């Protein structure tokens, strides 16, 4: 271990950090990792079980040395987050299987993002990661059964650690913030640039009072250290529920807070500082600036580029950024020339990795929440399809489609009845689980997962051209947080609204809308049926949601065949109340029975029972009402929906 002791001494002097890849069987890599830990003094954070949860508790803190176990699964978000916590002089030791077989081995982490029932192999990502470390002269790769020696370290000047006083960039921004008029400022940077320290310096310098909020208090250690006695923290939801006032609100890692909650907080304080990481493994990227911050007129934007916790040119930062495609400079250049649409095959990750990386970078830049999980999905999840709009060799737009549907009819019926929720098939399952057709999930479609047009080429019809070129066997679908602007775009592309969610999503603050573009006769029938049902139910759903659904009001008080099936699914199977609420409303209009639980629920009255007990009462009363209207029809429908729980 003497060479590693010398290396760590050199790293501390140069202010750098290094990646050490241990590639071999589990026992061998465990032995080497333990030997490094025992030989080199340090904190030696070791992530192996539930790495995502563990890494979340490390953000905002600093450590010397760490070990990440990727022998059975590689959570790259946790890996990147762990790298960001390591201070100068650290080693990040990564345990992986033998490189010769790694690409063929199932990755346990794939269960989180592949929509597959069993772990899958991830060859495109593994090959990309191996290419990245092979191309980096300072990545240390130690393979079992192969000779090993540390690669030479290039010359670099000695590092002068930060003294605790503001660095040049920090001082310039601090001066601007201290003289800022009421409004919102955002400081963004890659990790390790001193954003949290800057926020703490601001707190210790302002004359008035201030409140700090962040996704987790544990992530504000650095900020608190610089703020000293001026540090006053409140969790975002507690702050929103309070009447607390202050001259400043400091939001650390703002992009990790749900947009509606963040906006509500920002509007309450005269001066607000938002800090966030942009090459983001916390689930954001440039999209935070492009999407969220763009809504504030007069926003002051500042960036920090010089590392504070380590020296510029840090080998660990470079290799992690290259492996996870954190480069977001793509959108700064305008693609010139006419755009032509072409498909992008999965093999492009091997044949033309630079172009595919550009597609991912554009999708990252255009969306508020993008994480390395999306990179893994894009590279290796089954059923992914991509097309791009090329302006010369540059990417002007990109479309990401996911294959859905094609479920066995019996399974689709079980999904409709609420007996099953298999992985994946977001829209296809919703069309069955929340729509009127038990066979909806048997049709095949492609869902638009992401669509992005380069910021300098928007409003030229490129997005519509990408969609016109797209093909799904029965339909194209899209699920999105409903806003009038977004809906106008999808309408222009020919989509028809078929569903509106029953509650606002925490991430967007919007109701989830689903829309279809038919591509076959079967798809056209499904689209028409789902839209007709939405129009017929819109009056009740709008009242229940407290927000008008943008379709014609085609309310009918009579019970039709769809209502009878829907009510049987609610009464005798597991259909959700929110899905059946319009049919239940019509049921109450067509019976004189007391039905106190149902009528009380519709009137918004609480009956004091627990949620499960109340739902059982509602189902029982619905069954009673159906029985009173038509006993024979009720028994026949009951037998039918109960049979749908038995499927192969």
Secondary structure, 3 states (H helix, E strand, C coil): CHHHHHHHHHHHHHCCCEEEEEECCHHHHHHHHHHHHHHCCCCCEEECCCHHHHHHCCCCCCECCEEEECCCCCCHHHHHHHHHCECCCCEEEEEECCHHHHCCCEEHHHHHCCCCCCCEECHHHHHHHHHHHHHCCCCEEEECCCCCCCCCCCCCCCCCCCCCCCCHHHHHHHHHHHCCCCEEEEEEECCCCCHHHHHHHHHHHCCCCEEEEECCHHHHHHHHHHHHHHCCECCHHHHHHCCCCCCEEEEECHHHCCHHHHHHHHCCCCEEEEEEECCCCCCCCCHHHHHHHHHCCCCEEEECCCCCCCCCCCHHHHHHHHHCCCCCHHHHCCCCCCEEEEEECCCHHHHCHHHHHHHHHHHHHHCCCCCHHHHHHHHHCCCEEEEEEEECCEEEEEEEEEEEECCCHHHHHHHHHCCCCCCCCHHHHHHHHCCCCCCHHHCEEEEEEEEEECHHHCCCCHHHHHHHHCCCCCEEEEEEECCHHHHHHHHHCCCEEEEEEEEECCCCCCEEEEEEEECCHHHHHHHHHHHHHHHHHHHHHHHHHCCCCCCCCCCCCCCCHHHHHHHHHHHHCCCCHHHHHHHHHHHHHCCCCCCHHHHHHHCCCCCCCCHHHHHHHHHHHHHHHHHHHCHHHHHHHHHHHHHCCCCC
